[in-house]
Amino acid sequence: MFDPVIAPSGTLLGLLQRGRGDGTLHALTAPRAEALAALNHCVLRDPRHDWQLENRSLYYARLYLDLHGELDAVEAHLFDPEDVLDADESRTGLALAVLGHLASYGRRDALELLRGYAARGANWAWALDELALRDDDAGLRALAAPVLARFATDAEGEAELAATVRDAFEPRPWRLWADDPRPFVGARVRAAREAGSFDRWQRQMRPTGPRPGWSVRAVFEWAQQGVERGAALHVPAARCLAAVAGAEDRPEIVRAAEDGTEGARCTALRYLADSDDPDALELIEGAVATGSPAVVEAAVDAFERMRGPAAVDRARGWARRPDPLGAAAGRVLACRGGAQDRDLVLAALREAVRGEGPDAPTLWTLVDGAGRLGITCAAPVLRHVYRETASSHLRGRAARALAATDPSFGTGFAVECLWDCEESTREIAARHAETGDARVVERLRRLAADPAEEAEVQTAVRSRIGPEGTAV
């Protein structure tokens, strides 16, 4: 999947792509055709950089409902000939998830689309998972024959079916089908379930990797073998080292951290940092100066995991370094620093935005730190991150930080956050949005009555609504 092209934040499309509450509010006042075109663009061209982390489906489904939107464009996308050529779930996953929410809201056309795609589409397993949560037993039973017809009846096909049943995200359809009296359905699914369970048992009986009794040297060799295969194993190797290493092995581990192979050096640095070894900080600094990119990354990660006061003190000295260790020091202070570190964290936040933009990975920790430390001077930077980032999760973190640093949050961004795509952001808004705005009161009531809303959001909403339905 290619990185999506995100429109400017001041446009309707850009707002909807980001999942901002203002996207919904602007769409409801824009010409309907324009709003639906922008909405379809988002649903058919997933704008998320990380679809496994960011939410959009409920946000877009609610907007389809508010706009009384037709699903012709979604249907054409799902059943386009490209579906046969591009089976990647990222092409159709968001559209199917949106249909699932619409089906929950009673949209029969969405339910029928899901059924048809589960029977004929390339990403049928996703559609089946959506139906497993929303369809009735009769609708699911009707899909047994077309789904099972996808698997050949030879040994290879049966093995593929067993793996699919074993790894199914939602098991409800397969359980229903296992009870089907038709031999080509019920008996076949039961056999596949048994084969999948046996395969899982066999894999558990054939573990790979370290064994009891391994030496420190053996753990280092295993980590290096991972490097040679292109697999980073230093994290599990460090855990193994904690199990097999004794006090007498420390000199060997320190030598590995100084000049061992890449796998051994990464493993040793991780182990020493996790052990709060007195030499860990010096070894980390040396690794950043002399190590390969993988060693530098492992050293920085190891440093950020250290919890002791020595690590925080060292971070204060490293925070102004113009290298990965300096950036890590800013994040350490954001997580574990005190009030005296506010200026350093603010400087790191500003530098990250200036140098890497509003989507820099380092901002996640720095934004949290600005809120934790109550850095009021950070509010302008946090507002910029909130507006411009394409990550709805980072925007939610910025909203949480603004709630702690910006006195205008309750009458400003908190209002639009009630329509945000992330439930955690809606929860923040429900706790902070000023009810003097009529839109806030109406939105709180609607969220309280929406069966699709998350429990945490509804709990926050109820804390703002009195027994007579009045806002408090």
KEBA-547792 format. One record per residue (C-alpha): x, y negated, z negated. Coordinates in Angstrom, 2 decimals. Example, Ala and Ser with C-alpha at 12.3 -4.5 7.8 and 13.67 -1.06 7.14 Angstrom:
BEGIN
+---------+---------+---------+
|       X |       Y |       Z |
+---------+---------+---------+
|   12.30 |    4.50 |   -7.80 |
|   13.67 |    1.06 |   -7.14 |
+---------+---------+---------+
END
This chain:
BEGIN
+---------+---------+---------+
|       X |       Y |       Z |
+---------+---------+---------+
|    0.00 |    0.00 |    0.00 |
|    1.36 |   -3.40 |    1.02 |
|    1.46 |   -6.24 |   -1.46 |
|   -1.74 |   -8.25 |   -1.04 |
|   -1.69 |  -11.80 |    0.28 |
|   -3.24 |  -14.02 |   -2.38 |
|   -4.91 |  -17.24 |   -1.31 |
|   -4.24 |  -20.52 |   -3.17 |
|   -5.85 |  -20.73 |   -6.60 |
|   -7.92 |  -23.75 |   -5.61 |
|   -9.88 |  -21.85 |   -2.95 |
|  -12.93 |  -19.66 |   -3.45 |
|  -11.11 |  -16.67 |   -2.02 |
|   -8.10 |  -17.26 |   -4.25 |
|  -10.30 |  -17.50 |   -7.35 |
|  -12.14 |  -14.28 |   -6.49 |
|   -8.93 |  -12.43 |   -5.69 |
|   -7.57 |  -13.35 |   -9.12 |
|  -10.79 |  -12.30 |  -10.83 |
|  -11.17 |  -15.67 |  -12.52 |
|  -14.46 |  -16.70 |  -14.06 |
|  -14.42 |  -19.83 |  -11.94 |
|  -14.57 |  -17.55 |   -8.91 |
|  -18.04 |  -16.37 |   -9.87 |
|  -19.18 |  -19.86 |  -10.83 |
|  -17.97 |  -21.33 |   -7.52 |
|  -19.43 |  -18.46 |   -5.49 |
|  -22.87 |  -19.01 |   -6.99 |
|  -22.86 |  -22.64 |   -5.86 |
|  -21.24 |  -22.07 |   -2.45 |
|  -23.19 |  -21.26 |    0.72 |
|  -24.28 |  -17.62 |    0.35 |
|  -22.70 |  -16.47 |    3.62 |
|  -19.36 |  -18.00 |    2.65 |
|  -19.48 |  -16.45 |   -0.82 |
|  -20.34 |  -12.99 |    0.52 |
|  -17.57 |  -13.20 |    3.13 |
|  -15.02 |  -13.97 |    0.42 |
|  -16.42 |  -11.23 |   -1.83 |
|  -16.28 |   -8.64 |    0.95 |
|  -12.73 |   -9.67 |    1.75 |
|  -11.70 |   -8.91 |   -1.84 |
|  -13.52 |   -5.59 |   -2.07 |
|  -12.27 |   -4.30 |    1.28 |
|   -8.69 |   -5.56 |    0.81 |
|   -7.85 |   -4.83 |   -2.81 |
|   -6.06 |   -7.96 |   -4.12 |
|   -4.55 |   -6.33 |   -7.22 |
|   -0.82 |   -5.83 |   -7.52 |
|   -1.44 |   -2.98 |   -9.98 |
|   -4.82 |   -1.32 |   -9.41 |
|   -4.27 |    1.07 |  -12.32 |
|   -3.96 |   -1.80 |  -14.80 |
|   -6.14 |   -4.64 |  -13.55 |
|   -9.94 |   -4.66 |  -13.48 |
|  -12.01 |   -6.03 |  -10.64 |
|  -14.81 |   -3.55 |   -9.90 |
|  -17.37 |   -4.68 |  -12.51 |
|  -16.55 |   -8.32 |  -11.74 |
|  -17.26 |   -7.84 |   -8.03 |
|  -20.30 |   -5.63 |   -8.65 |
|  -21.89 |   -8.30 |  -10.84 |
|  -21.32 |  -10.87 |   -8.13 |
|  -22.97 |   -8.62 |   -5.52 |
|  -25.97 |   -8.49 |   -7.84 |
|  -26.04 |  -12.24 |   -8.40 |
|  -25.78 |  -12.92 |   -4.66 |
|  -28.20 |  -10.13 |   -3.73 |
|  -25.42 |   -8.97 |   -1.44 |
|  -25.90 |   -6.35 |    1.24 |
|  -23.47 |   -3.43 |    1.49 |
|  -23.17 |   -3.22 |    5.28 |
|  -19.54 |   -4.37 |    5.27 |
|  -18.64 |   -1.88 |    2.55 |
|  -20.33 |    0.95 |    4.45 |
|  -18.51 |    0.03 |    7.67 |
|  -15.20 |   -0.01 |    5.79 |
|  -15.74 |    3.37 |    4.15 |
|  -16.77 |    5.15 |    7.32 |
|  -14.37 |    3.39 |    9.66 |
|  -12.33 |    5.79 |   11.85 |
|   -9.28 |    4.57 |    9.93 |
|  -10.54 |    6.59 |    6.98 |
|   -9.40 |    9.73 |    8.78 |
|   -5.96 |    8.29 |    9.52 |
|   -5.31 |    6.58 |    6.17 |
|   -6.39 |    8.76 |    3.24 |
|   -4.56 |    6.63 |    0.66 |
|   -7.00 |    6.01 |   -2.18 |
|   -5.90 |    2.38 |   -2.40 |
|   -7.76 |    1.72 |    0.88 |
|  -11.16 |    2.65 |   -0.48 |
|  -10.79 |    3.00 |   -4.27 |
|  -11.95 |   -0.49 |   -5.20 |
|  -14.97 |   -0.32 |   -2.91 |
|  -15.99 |    3.03 |   -4.40 |
|  -15.59 |    1.72 |   -7.95 |
|  -17.76 |   -1.29 |   -7.10 |
|  -20.42 |    1.03 |   -5.69 |
|  -20.27 |    3.05 |   -8.89 |
|  -21.10 |   -0.01 |  -10.99 |
|  -23.84 |   -1.05 |   -8.59 |
|  -25.35 |    2.42 |   -8.88 |
|  -25.33 |    2.01 |  -12.67 |
|  -27.30 |   -1.20 |  -12.22 |
|  -29.91 |    0.70 |  -10.21 |
|  -28.81 |   -0.13 |   -6.66 |
|  -30.08 |    2.89 |   -4.72 |
|  -28.19 |    1.89 |   -1.59 |
|  -24.91 |    2.09 |   -3.52 |
|  -25.78 |    5.56 |   -4.84 |
|  -26.59 |    6.82 |   -1.35 |
|  -23.34 |    5.40 |    0.01 |
|  -21.38 |    7.20 |   -2.68 |
|  -23.15 |   10.47 |   -1.93 |
|  -22.49 |   10.16 |    1.78 |
|  -18.84 |    9.31 |    1.29 |
|  -18.33 |   12.16 |   -1.19 |
|  -19.63 |   14.51 |    1.49 |
|  -17.71 |   13.10 |    4.46 |
|  -15.02 |   10.64 |    3.36 |
|  -11.28 |   11.13 |    2.94 |
|  -11.19 |    9.75 |   -0.62 |
|  -14.11 |   12.00 |   -1.60 |
|  -12.68 |   12.91 |   -5.02 |
|  -12.91 |    9.27 |   -6.19 |
|  -16.50 |    9.03 |   -4.97 |
|  -17.31 |   12.29 |   -6.75 |
|  -15.86 |   10.93 |  -10.00 |
|  -18.09 |    7.85 |   -9.70 |
|  -21.11 |   10.07 |   -9.09 |
|  -20.19 |   12.32 |  -12.01 |
|  -20.87 |    9.35 |  -14.30 |
|  -24.01 |    8.07 |  -12.58 |
|  -25.82 |   10.67 |  -10.47 |
|  -28.36 |   13.21 |  -11.67 |
|  -27.80 |   16.97 |  -11.60 |
|  -29.79 |   17.44 |   -8.40 |
|  -27.71 |   14.87 |   -6.53 |
|  -24.46 |   16.49 |   -7.64 |
|  -25.63 |   20.01 |   -6.83 |
|  -26.43 |   18.91 |   -3.28 |
|  -22.77 |   17.99 |   -2.80 |
|  -21.41 |   21.43 |   -3.70 |
|  -21.53 |   22.87 |   -0.19 |
|  -19.94 |   19.92 |    1.69 |
|  -17.20 |   19.51 |   -0.93 |
|  -16.30 |   23.21 |   -1.02 |
|  -16.32 |   23.32 |    2.78 |
|  -13.23 |   21.09 |    2.67 |
|  -11.20 |   24.01 |    1.33 |
|  -10.32 |   26.96 |    3.52 |
|  -11.12 |   30.42 |    2.19 |
|   -7.62 |   31.77 |    2.75 |
|   -5.01 |   31.99 |   -0.02 |
|   -3.69 |   28.50 |    0.64 |
|   -7.15 |   26.96 |    0.57 |
|   -8.10 |   28.74 |   -2.63 |
|   -4.88 |   27.56 |   -4.27 |
|   -5.65 |   23.99 |   -3.20 |
|   -9.18 |   24.31 |   -4.60 |
|   -7.83 |   25.65 |   -7.91 |
|   -5.44 |   22.72 |   -8.21 |
|   -8.25 |   20.24 |   -7.44 |
|  -10.56 |   21.75 |  -10.05 |
|   -7.74 |   21.87 |  -12.61 |
|   -6.79 |   18.20 |  -12.10 |
|  -10.32 |   16.79 |  -11.70 |
|  -10.69 |   13.50 |  -13.56 |
|  -14.41 |   14.08 |  -14.20 |
|  -15.22 |   17.79 |  -14.67 |
|  -19.02 |   17.50 |  -14.73 |
|  -19.66 |   18.37 |  -11.03 |
|  -17.40 |   21.43 |  -11.22 |
|  -19.15 |   22.67 |  -14.35 |
|  -22.51 |   22.32 |  -12.63 |
|  -21.24 |   24.10 |   -9.56 |
|  -19.76 |   26.95 |  -11.61 |
|  -23.32 |   27.80 |  -12.69 |
|  -24.65 |   27.77 |   -9.13 |
|  -26.21 |   31.17 |   -8.28 |
|  -24.90 |   31.09 |   -4.71 |
|  -21.77 |   33.27 |   -4.47 |
|  -19.99 |   30.90 |   -2.09 |
|  -20.45 |   28.13 |   -4.67 |
|  -20.65 |   29.45 |   -8.23 |
|  -18.34 |   32.44 |   -7.92 |
|  -15.80 |   30.47 |   -5.93 |
|  -15.68 |   27.58 |   -8.43 |
|  -15.43 |   29.97 |  -11.39 |
|  -12.51 |   31.73 |   -9.72 |
|  -10.83 |   28.40 |   -9.04 |
|  -11.25 |   27.34 |  -12.69 |
|   -9.68 |   30.59 |  -13.89 |
|   -6.79 |   30.26 |  -11.45 |
|   -6.18 |   26.67 |  -12.55 |
|   -6.13 |   27.64 |  -16.22 |
|   -3.69 |   30.47 |  -15.49 |
|   -1.44 |   28.13 |  -13.51 |
|   -1.42 |   25.61 |  -16.39 |
|   -0.47 |   28.41 |  -18.81 |
|    2.35 |   29.57 |  -16.53 |
|    3.77 |   26.05 |  -16.31 |
|    3.73 |   25.75 |  -20.08 |
|    5.62 |   29.03 |  -20.34 |
|    8.34 |   27.80 |  -17.96 |
|    9.55 |   24.52 |  -19.49 |
|   12.40 |   22.70 |  -17.85 |
|   15.02 |   20.48 |  -19.40 |
|   16.90 |   20.65 |  -22.71 |
|   16.80 |   23.72 |  -24.91 |
|   17.46 |   24.14 |  -28.62 |
|   21.14 |   24.48 |  -29.29 |
|   22.29 |   22.09 |  -26.60 |
|   25.41 |   20.10 |  -27.33 |
|   25.88 |   16.35 |  -26.98 |
|   27.91 |   16.98 |  -23.85 |
|   25.13 |   19.11 |  -22.36 |
|   22.60 |   16.34 |  -22.93 |
|   24.88 |   13.83 |  -21.20 |
|   25.35 |   16.22 |  -18.26 |
|   21.60 |   16.67 |  -17.94 |
|   21.10 |   12.90 |  -17.88 |
|   23.73 |   12.55 |  -15.18 |
|   22.13 |   15.29 |  -13.10 |
|   18.98 |   13.19 |  -13.18 |
|   20.89 |   10.17 |  -11.86 |
|   22.25 |   12.27 |   -9.00 |
|   18.71 |   13.40 |   -8.14 |
|   17.39 |    9.84 |   -8.30 |
|   15.51 |   10.42 |  -11.57 |
|   16.17 |    8.30 |  -14.66 |
|   16.29 |   10.74 |  -17.59 |
|   18.15 |    8.66 |  -20.15 |
|   15.04 |    7.97 |  -22.25 |
|   14.14 |   11.64 |  -22.86 |
|   17.86 |   12.42 |  -23.06 |
|   18.23 |    9.91 |  -25.91 |
|   15.43 |   11.65 |  -27.76 |
|   17.21 |   14.98 |  -27.24 |
|   20.41 |   13.42 |  -28.50 |
|   18.64 |   12.37 |  -31.69 |
|   17.76 |   16.03 |  -32.25 |
|   21.17 |   17.57 |  -31.56 |
|   23.72 |   14.91 |  -32.59 |
|   25.33 |   14.79 |  -35.99 |
|   27.61 |   12.32 |  -37.73 |
|   30.65 |   14.08 |  -36.28 |
|   29.40 |   13.37 |  -32.73 |
|   29.33 |    9.60 |  -33.09 |
|   32.83 |    8.97 |  -31.62 |
|   31.90 |   10.92 |  -28.48 |
|   28.63 |    8.99 |  -28.13 |
|   30.37 |    5.64 |  -28.60 |
|   32.94 |    6.58 |  -25.92 |
|   30.11 |    7.48 |  -23.55 |
|   28.48 |    4.10 |  -24.19 |
|   31.77 |    2.37 |  -23.38 |
|   32.82 |    4.13 |  -20.19 |
|   30.85 |    7.33 |  -19.60 |
|   29.05 |    8.33 |  -16.44 |
|   25.98 |    6.30 |  -15.59 |
|   23.56 |    8.83 |  -17.07 |
|   25.66 |    9.35 |  -20.20 |
|   26.19 |    5.63 |  -20.72 |
|   22.48 |    4.81 |  -20.44 |
|   21.63 |    7.66 |  -22.80 |
|   24.24 |    6.69 |  -25.37 |
|   23.21 |    3.03 |  -25.38 |
|   19.58 |    3.97 |  -25.91 |
|   20.45 |    6.38 |  -28.71 |
|   22.73 |    3.94 |  -30.53 |
|   20.20 |    1.12 |  -30.30 |
|   17.39 |    3.31 |  -31.57 |
|   19.66 |    4.43 |  -34.41 |
|   20.45 |    0.80 |  -35.29 |
|   24.14 |    1.67 |  -35.03 |
|   26.42 |   -1.16 |  -36.24 |
|   28.32 |   -1.14 |  -32.92 |
|   25.22 |   -1.05 |  -30.70 |
|   25.04 |   -4.80 |  -30.05 |
|   28.71 |   -5.05 |  -29.01 |
|   28.34 |   -2.03 |  -26.74 |
|   25.21 |   -3.49 |  -25.16 |
|   26.98 |   -6.77 |  -24.45 |
|   29.89 |   -4.88 |  -22.90 |
|   27.56 |   -2.78 |  -20.76 |
|   25.85 |   -5.87 |  -19.38 |
|   29.26 |   -7.29 |  -18.44 |
|   30.74 |   -4.16 |  -16.82 |
|   27.95 |   -1.70 |  -16.04 |
|   26.11 |   -0.81 |  -12.87 |
|   22.63 |   -2.29 |  -12.33 |
|   21.07 |    0.82 |  -13.88 |
|   23.35 |    0.58 |  -16.92 |
|   22.59 |   -3.14 |  -17.31 |
|   18.87 |   -2.44 |  -17.19 |
|   19.20 |    0.37 |  -19.74 |
|   21.30 |   -1.83 |  -22.02 |
|   18.79 |   -4.67 |  -21.89 |
|   15.90 |   -2.30 |  -22.56 |
|   17.80 |   -0.79 |  -25.49 |
|   18.42 |   -4.23 |  -26.96 |
|   14.77 |   -5.21 |  -26.73 |
|   13.83 |   -2.10 |  -28.70 |
|   16.01 |   -3.03 |  -31.66 |
|   14.00 |   -4.22 |  -34.65 |
|   16.58 |   -5.17 |  -37.26 |
|   17.52 |   -8.70 |  -38.35 |
|   20.94 |   -8.31 |  -36.73 |
|   19.31 |   -8.03 |  -33.30 |
|   17.23 |  -11.16 |  -33.90 |
|   20.29 |  -13.08 |  -35.07 |
|   22.22 |  -11.98 |  -31.99 |
|   19.28 |  -12.96 |  -29.77 |
|   19.55 |  -16.52 |  -31.07 |
|   23.11 |  -16.62 |  -29.81 |
|   22.35 |  -14.96 |  -26.50 |
|   19.12 |  -16.81 |  -25.64 |
|   20.88 |  -19.46 |  -23.53 |
|   22.86 |  -16.98 |  -21.45 |
|   21.96 |  -17.22 |  -17.73 |
|   21.83 |  -13.43 |  -17.25 |
|   19.50 |  -10.49 |  -17.99 |
|   20.73 |  -10.35 |  -21.57 |
|   19.78 |  -14.00 |  -22.09 |
|   16.31 |  -13.35 |  -20.69 |
|   15.96 |  -10.33 |  -22.97 |
|   17.04 |  -12.44 |  -25.95 |
|   14.20 |  -14.86 |  -25.24 |
|   11.75 |  -11.97 |  -25.22 |
|   13.16 |  -10.59 |  -28.49 |
|   12.64 |  -13.95 |  -30.16 |
|    9.15 |  -14.17 |  -28.68 |
|    8.31 |  -10.83 |  -30.30 |
|   10.20 |  -11.03 |  -33.57 |
|   11.53 |  -14.54 |  -34.01 |
|   10.32 |  -17.08 |  -36.53 |
|    9.20 |  -20.68 |  -36.51 |
|   12.81 |  -21.82 |  -36.12 |
|   12.93 |  -20.06 |  -32.72 |
|   10.07 |  -21.98 |  -31.10 |
|   12.34 |  -24.21 |  -29.02 |
|   14.29 |  -21.23 |  -27.67 |
|   11.12 |  -19.35 |  -26.74 |
|    9.63 |  -22.45 |  -25.12 |
|   12.83 |  -22.97 |  -23.12 |
|   12.76 |  -19.34 |  -21.99 |
|    9.11 |  -19.69 |  -20.97 |
|    9.74 |  -22.82 |  -18.95 |
|   12.81 |  -21.36 |  -17.29 |
|   10.97 |  -18.18 |  -16.31 |
|    8.14 |  -20.12 |  -14.68 |
|   10.57 |  -22.51 |  -12.99 |
|   12.89 |  -19.79 |  -11.73 |
|   10.61 |  -16.82 |  -11.02 |
|    7.11 |  -18.27 |  -10.71 |
|    3.83 |  -17.56 |  -12.49 |
|    3.94 |  -13.80 |  -11.90 |
|    7.37 |  -13.09 |  -13.40 |
|    7.28 |   -9.85 |  -15.45 |
|    9.14 |  -11.55 |  -18.30 |
|    6.20 |  -13.91 |  -18.81 |
|    4.06 |  -11.23 |  -20.39 |
|    6.20 |  -11.20 |  -23.52 |
|    7.02 |  -14.90 |  -23.51 |
|    3.37 |  -15.93 |  -23.19 |
|    2.48 |  -13.67 |  -26.10 |
|    5.33 |  -15.19 |  -28.09 |
|    4.16 |  -18.74 |  -27.42 |
|    0.77 |  -17.84 |  -28.86 |
|    2.18 |  -15.88 |  -31.79 |
|    4.45 |  -18.75 |  -32.79 |
|    1.77 |  -21.39 |  -32.17 |
|    3.94 |  -23.45 |  -29.81 |
|    1.57 |  -26.30 |  -29.02 |
|    4.06 |  -27.87 |  -26.60 |
|    3.73 |  -24.73 |  -24.47 |
|    0.09 |  -25.43 |  -23.62 |
|    0.80 |  -27.18 |  -20.26 |
|    2.97 |  -24.26 |  -19.10 |
|    0.41 |  -21.75 |  -20.31 |
|   -2.33 |  -23.57 |  -18.39 |
|   -0.20 |  -23.36 |  -15.25 |
|    0.34 |  -19.63 |  -15.71 |
|   -3.39 |  -19.17 |  -16.36 |
|   -4.35 |  -20.96 |  -13.15 |
|   -1.74 |  -19.57 |  -10.79 |
|   -0.90 |  -16.00 |  -11.76 |
|   -2.33 |  -13.27 |   -9.56 |
|   -2.31 |  -10.86 |  -12.52 |
|   -5.57 |  -10.82 |  -14.42 |
|   -3.81 |   -9.20 |  -17.39 |
|   -1.23 |  -11.97 |  -17.59 |
|   -4.02 |  -14.53 |  -17.28 |
|   -5.73 |  -12.87 |  -20.23 |
|   -2.56 |  -13.12 |  -22.28 |
|   -2.30 |  -16.79 |  -21.32 |
|   -5.90 |  -17.30 |  -22.46 |
|   -5.13 |  -15.70 |  -25.81 |
|   -2.05 |  -17.92 |  -26.20 |
|   -4.05 |  -21.02 |  -25.26 |
|   -6.64 |  -20.16 |  -27.88 |
|   -3.83 |  -20.45 |  -30.43 |
|   -2.08 |  -23.52 |  -29.01 |
|   -4.56 |  -25.66 |  -27.05 |
|   -7.32 |  -27.54 |  -28.95 |
|   -9.25 |  -28.00 |  -25.69 |
|   -9.45 |  -24.27 |  -24.96 |
|  -12.94 |  -23.84 |  -26.42 |
|  -14.47 |  -26.44 |  -24.11 |
|  -12.18 |  -25.71 |  -21.16 |
|  -10.85 |  -22.38 |  -19.94 |
|  -12.80 |  -20.41 |  -22.58 |
|  -16.03 |  -21.25 |  -20.76 |
|  -14.97 |  -19.77 |  -17.45 |
|  -13.36 |  -16.81 |  -19.24 |
|  -16.87 |  -15.59 |  -20.08 |
|  -17.09 |  -14.55 |  -16.42 |
|  -13.53 |  -13.17 |  -16.19 |
|  -12.83 |   -9.75 |  -14.69 |
|  -10.96 |   -8.48 |  -17.79 |
|  -13.01 |   -7.43 |  -20.78 |
|  -10.28 |   -8.49 |  -23.21 |
|  -10.41 |  -12.00 |  -21.73 |
|  -14.20 |  -12.09 |  -21.99 |
|  -13.86 |  -11.06 |  -25.63 |
|  -11.51 |  -13.99 |  -26.33 |
|  -13.95 |  -16.32 |  -24.62 |
|  -16.90 |  -14.97 |  -26.56 |
|  -15.10 |  -15.83 |  -29.79 |
|  -13.92 |  -19.32 |  -28.79 |
|  -16.21 |  -20.87 |  -26.15 |
|  -18.08 |  -23.88 |  -27.50 |
|  -21.83 |  -23.32 |  -27.41 |
|  -22.59 |  -26.96 |  -26.72 |
|  -22.40 |  -26.00 |  -23.03 |
|  -25.74 |  -24.53 |  -21.94 |
|  -23.93 |  -22.13 |  -19.60 |
|  -22.14 |  -20.59 |  -22.57 |
|  -25.33 |  -19.81 |  -24.48 |
|  -27.00 |  -18.25 |  -21.45 |
|  -23.91 |  -16.21 |  -20.60 |
|  -23.56 |  -14.91 |  -24.16 |
|  -27.16 |  -13.72 |  -24.07 |
|  -26.65 |  -12.02 |  -20.74 |
|  -23.49 |  -10.23 |  -21.89 |
|  -25.27 |   -9.08 |  -25.04 |
|  -28.00 |   -7.47 |  -22.93 |
|  -25.78 |   -5.98 |  -20.22 |
|  -25.41 |   -2.18 |  -20.68 |
|  -22.23 |   -2.19 |  -18.58 |
|  -20.43 |   -4.60 |  -20.91 |
|  -17.69 |   -3.25 |  -23.17 |
|  -18.50 |   -2.73 |  -26.85 |
|  -15.72 |   -5.06 |  -28.02 |
|  -17.13 |   -7.89 |  -25.92 |
|  -20.65 |   -7.32 |  -27.18 |
|  -19.41 |   -7.26 |  -30.78 |
|  -17.77 |  -10.65 |  -30.23 |
|  -20.91 |  -11.96 |  -28.53 |
|  -23.14 |  -10.86 |  -31.41 |
|  -20.91 |  -12.73 |  -33.83 |
|  -21.88 |  -15.90 |  -31.97 |
|  -25.63 |  -15.25 |  -31.67 |
|  -27.97 |  -15.58 |  -34.64 |
|  -30.92 |  -13.30 |  -35.45 |
|  -33.29 |  -15.48 |  -33.44 |
|  -31.08 |  -15.43 |  -30.38 |
|  -29.66 |  -18.85 |  -31.09 |
|  -25.95 |  -19.55 |  -30.67 |
|  -23.86 |  -20.14 |  -33.75 |
+---------+---------+---------+
END
